[in-house]
Amino acid sequence: MEPFSDLKAVQNSVAWARGLANAHYADLSVYEIEKDALLFRQWAGLGVAADRDTKPVDFLGVLPVIIRDRSHRVRVFKTSAGIVV
């Protein structure tokens, strides 16, 4: 099934709308597309700037490195297997 190929069923009026195709709930390739489109292209709250402690964070399989630079700005770097990219 091509991801997102049949969204018309959920866009109908409430009286006629149906749920998404099963692939939208169970297909890993659809999950990866939705994760990228909905979560990785905008900001997400991963911590509190006032926190001074270092805490490991796993954000949907990505392990970000969160630091405060010399200007006291919070910086986030995406890592791949623990290597900053």
Stockholm file with secondary structure:
# STOCKHOLM 1.0

chainA/1-85         MEPFSDLKAVQNSVAWARGLANAHYADLSVYEIEKDALLFRQWAGLGVAADRDTKPVDFLGVLPVIIRDRSHRVRVFKTSAGIVV
#=GR chainA/1-85 SS CCTTSCCHHHHSCTTTCCCCCTHHHHCHHHHHHHHHHHTTTSCCCCSCTTCCSCCCCCBTTBCCEEEECTTSCEEEECEETTEEC
#=GC SS_cons        CCTTSCCHHHHSCTTTCCCCCTHHHHCHHHHHHHHHHHTTTSCCCCSCTTCCSCCCCCBTTBCCEEEECTTSCEEEECEETTEEC
//
